[in-house]
């Protein structure tokens, strides 16, 4: 399996898992699934930005 295909598969699994967790968070907090997904995606984006920032 090529490197790109492996990355596509890993992103697919991560996306499915993120969706599942977003649904659970939305159910427990009472907010819509879209808002929970947005919060999870924003958290991931901010985490990447802080990791790559120069010291």
N, C-alpha and C positions, 0 to 999 in steps of 0.2 A: 504494500500500500504506500502510495507516495505521501510525502509530508503534507501536502495541501489537502489531500483526501482525509488524512488523519485529523487535521485541524478542523475540517468541516464536520466530521463525525463528533469530535469533542465539543464543538460549539452547539451542535444539535442536542447533545445530552445535557449540556449546561443550560440551554434555553428551556428545555422541558422541565428540568428541576427548578429553575427560577420561576417558571409559570406555576408549578405546583405549590411552591412556598408562598408566592404572591396570593394565590387563592386562599391558602390557610390564614395568612395574615389579614386578608380582607374579611374573611368570615369572622375572625376573632375580634377585630376592631370595629366592624360595622361599616368601614369605608368601602367604596367600590373597588373592584378588581383592577381597574385602570389606574386608580390612585396608588394602590399598593405596588403595582408593577412600576409605576413612575418613581416611587420612593426607592425601590430596590435598584432600578437602573441608575438613578442619580447617585446612590451610594457607591455603586461600582465605578461610575465615571469619576467621582471625586477621589476615590481610593487610588485610581490610576494616576490622577493628576498629582496627588501628593507624593506618590512613590517616585515619579519621574522628575520631581522638582530638584534642581541643584541645591546643594547645601551651602 
